[in-house]
Amino acid sequence: MKNNILGIIPARYDSQRLHGKVLIDIGGQSMLQRVYNQACRATRLDKVLVATDHEGVFEHVKSFGGEAIMTSPAHNSGTDRCAEVARQWGESYPVVINIQGDEPFINPQQIDQVAALFDQADTQIATLAKKIETLEELQEEKEAKIVLNHQQEVLYMSRSPIPYLRKAPRADWLQHHTFYKHIGIYGFRAEVLAAIPHLPPSALEAAEGLEQLRWLGHYRLKVGFTEFETFAIDTEADLAQVDKYLPKP
């Protein structure tokens, strides 16, 4: 069944914290090839593209049989890079899934779950959340936390633990409330994605360092819940942990 859904993997070579990370070898395949292969296993994507501004990345994708497209080097985020592609392909693919290029073990079911949220006609942007299980997760600043309304739409995201439970010691918060963290995959209506780079900067976005807070001022973010963990490789320390995620022979 054709879903008219495009999967885009934005792949910038010049990563600030781990230079050239999308081409780093992980168990005999580049990180980007692993992401691409996992995305191709999703049943609801009709096409998977890598969007890059680097000729070496473009040629690498071609070398393993993938499909890539060159985009502007001026983009500030993967979202902006995906938006350029959406402006070109929006008529053919009215829904676009932005798949992070640094998550080589992403579960294809998560991609399909985001895509399924667009079966609801009112979905503008979609993402995933996972229940927080430990106090360490709750306090980790790298993890964006989410609070939702009764329609499972994002009310707010923060690097701080939210909501604040004023009647319980923080060490006991998980016993009194269900907290959720954000999982970094996004789906968009193509026209919404194409418009996002033109939205004015947000004070909340600048304060938290979360681009999603700019979107929230203009669009609804619908959330699905996943039990699968994700693992993004952003630093040398992350890279040192990949062996435990690789399939065992």
N, C-alpha and C positions, 0 to 999 in steps of 0.2 A: 504494500500500500504506500502510495506517495504522500509524504507529509508536507512537502515544500518547506523543509527546514534545513538551513545551512549551518554547519559547524565551522567556526573560525578559530584557529589557534594563532594568536598574535605572538610573534617570535622576534624579539629585539636582541641583537648580538651583544651590544655594549651594555650589559648589566653592570650596575655600579658596584654591587657587593660580590658578584662572582662572574668575572669577565668571561664572555663567550659560553655561558652555562648551557645554552640550548644545544650546543654541539658536544658537550662533555660526554664521554663514553660511560655508560652504565651497563655493566654485564654484557658487553659486546654490541650494544646498540646505543646510538646517541639518545640523550634525554628527549629531544624533539621527536625522534622516530618512535620512541615508546609512547609518547603522548598521542601521536598521530594514529598509531596502531590501535590504541585503546579507544580513541574516538571513532574509528572505523567499525568497531564492534558494537557501537550503539545502534539500535534497530530503527530509531526514529529520525536519524539524519539521512538526508538524500545526497549530500555532498559534504566533504571535509576539505577545507583549504587552510594552508599556512599563509599568514599575512606577515611579511617581513620587509625591512628596509636594507637588508644586507645581501649582497650578491652571493657570498659564500653559503649563507643559510638557504637561499633560493636554490642554488645548485645542489646542495646536500639533499633537500627534499626531493628534487627530481631524481637524484641518484638511487633513492630507495623506492621509487615509483609513486611518490606522493604528488599532490598538486599544490602549487604555491603561486602567490601573486605578490608583486612588488608594490609597496606603499611608500608614502612620503616619509623622509627621515625626521620630519618636524614634529611628529606626534609626541605628546607628553605622557600618554598612557596607552595600555593595550586596548582600552575601550575606544579611544579616539582612532586607533588603527583599525579596529573592527568597523567603526562607523564609516570610514572611507570605503571599505568593501561593501557595506550595506547600501551606500548610496549608488553603487554600481549594480548590485545584484538584487536590490529590494523588490523589484517587480517579479522576479522569478522565485525568490525565497522570502516570503513575508515574515518569517520568524528566523531569528539568528541566535545561535548559542555561542557565547564567548567561552572558550575552553582554555584554561591557564596553561601556558607552555612550559611551566616548571613543575608540573605534577605528573611524573612519568607513570605512576601507578593508579591514575584516576579510574574509578569503577565505571564502566559504561552504563550501568543501571542508573547512576546519578545523572548522566547526560540525558537519558531517556525520561527520567523523572522530571527534570526541568522542562523538557520538551512537552511532556504531557500536561503541564500546567496551562499551556496555551490552547488546550481543548476548551478551556473556559474563555468565552468571547471577550470578557472584560479584562483579561490579563494584559498588562502593558510591559512589565518587567517581572522576571521570575528568578528566584534563587533558592538555595537550600539552607537548612539549619540543622544542627545536631545537638541533642541534649548534652549539657555539661555534666560530667561524671565526677570530677575531682575539684577540690579547692584550688589546686595549682592551675588548672585550666581556667577557672573563674577569674583568677587574679592575673593571668598572663596578658600583658598589654598588646602583644602581637595578634591576639585573638579578638576579633570584633564580636561583641555580644549584641543580641537582638531582643527587643520587646515587640510584641505583636498585638494587633486588635483582634476582635472576635471573628473576623473574616480571614485570618491568617495572613494579614498584610503587615509589613514593617511599620511600626510607629516611630522607632528610633534605633540607631546603632551607636555603639560606643566602645572604646577600648577599656573603659571602666566597667566593673560589674554593675549591671542594671537588671531589674530595679534595685533600689536601695531598701534593705529591710531594716527599718529603724527599731523594731522591737526584738531583734535577735542578734546575738554576737556574730560577727562575720564568719567565724570558724564553724558556725552551725547553719549557715544560710542554706546549704543544699538540702538540709533536713526540713526546711520550711517552705521552699519554693522551687519550681522547675525553671532552670536557667538554660538559655540556648546560645550557642555560638554560631557565627556565620560560616558557611562553607563556600569557598570562593569560585563559584561558577554562576554565570548569569545568562538568562535568555531575554531577548528583546523582540518586540514588534519592530520590523525593519525601519519604519518611519520614526519610531521613538529613538532607536539607536542613532539614526542619521542626524537627529536634532540635538542629541546630548552635547556634542562639542560646542554648540552655540549657546548653551545655558550660561547665565552669568555666574561667576564664582560665588560660593557660599561661605559665610563666616563660620558656620558649623563645620563645613568641610575642612577649612583651614585649621580650625581648632583641634579637630580629632585626627586629621590626616586620612579621612575616609571619603573617597569621591562619591560614594553612594548617598551621602547626605546632601549633595547638590541635587541629585535626582529626586530625592524625597520631596523637595519643594515643588515639584512639577508633576510627578507620576506616582502611581501606586506600585509597590513592590510586593508581589505575592510569594509566599514561602511554602515550600514542601519540606517534609522532615525525612532525614536520612539516618540510618544507623551506621553507615560506612564512614570511617575516618579518612581524611586526606593527608597527604604528605607533600609539601612544597619544598623544593630544594632552592634555597636562597643564599646559603653561606657554605663555607668549607666545613663547618660543623654539621650542617645538614647532610652534605655529601658523604661524610664519614659514616652516616647511619644507613646508607642505602642497602647494604648487604642483607639486613633483616627484612627488607621488603621484596627482594628478588625471589622469584620462584625457586624452590629447592629442586635440584636435579633428581 
